[in-house]
Amino acid sequence: MKKPTPNPPEQAHSHPLFCVRPDLSTEEALSNASEILENAVVTGHEAAEHMHGLHREQLMTLVQSVEMAQILVEAALAREFPVAGSSI
């Protein structure tokens, strides 16, 4: 009896698009996350310039969520790894 759908092809060990070094410190991880979130915000704003109506509103809602995540990451960085002379 044949199966209705074949098994997917077996893949050789694939490399992930993103991985985290085992020795990555919390401070480095949070700093990198903050930079990634900032890039997402900038990209979202640039893309929104070319959009209208509902699609623009949806994208700006997503951008706002990313900005909130960035604020949380920045607050964690400031609390756990304070820099002399700065305050939140």
Steps between C-alpha positions, in 0.01 A plus 500: 500500500635838406495796735303804378799727563864402482742550785696825474854455375757441768721801544867498574598691810380845411654814641262734680472855378568619853671345796619621837855443615510297822735756657282803413456715809164635609620855438612415145173319432290792619714750309469297181126459551466876544686562173286245315183661635625848401565376145149354488352835610696693236405250229136515606491879483667498157255240369201689644595805293396301193176362639151635548183416686455183699834347401686808626301496826577131552869553435515797738329289769773239450768772517352626826519148647864473395570840658344382826718188494803719439412719800477188719838376379658842555353516853641154580840606368498820704393320817733200474799672336490868598735739328653773716320831460185362333155451644162378381 
